[in-house]
C-alpha cells in the first residue's frame, strides 16, 4: 500500500484530499499539474523519463513531438516558486527530476 501523503521539506502533497501546501499555504493545481507533481515527488531526487510521465498522467506513449508535458511543467514550476527547498529540473533528453535546491543540476 502506498502512502497518499508526501512531505518533502516545505512541500506537502495529499493525494486523498487533492491538496498541495507550500510553506504552509495551499496552492491550487490543475489535475494534470497535481498528478505530475505526485509522480515526481514519489521519485524525488531521481530522473523520471518523459515517457513515464506521459503514461502516468495521460496514458499515452511519447510521440517525440508532444509539447503538452513541457507546458504543464512550466506552469507547475511557477506555482511551486514558493518552495525554497525543491525545484523541478529538466534533464535534457531524459525527463524531469524533483531535486533539493542544494543539489547540483542533473541536466
C-alpha positions, 0 to 999 in steps of 0.5 A: 500500500502506498502512502497518499501523503508526501512531505518533502521539506516545505512541500506537502502533497495529499493525494486523498484530499487533492491538496498541495501546501507550500510553506504552509499555504495551499496552492491550487493545481490543475489535475494534470499539474497535481498528478505530475507533481505526485509522480515526481515527488514519489521519485524525488531526487531521481530522473523520471523519463518523459515517457513515464510521465506521459503514461502516468498522467495521460496514458499515452506513449511519447510521440517525440513531438508532444509539447503538452508535458513541457507546458504543464511543467512550466506552469507547475514550476511557477506555482511551486516558486514558493518552495525554497527547498525543491525545484523541478529540473529538466534533464535534457533528453531524459525527463524531469527530476524533483531535486533539493535546491542544494543539489547540483543540476542533473541536466 
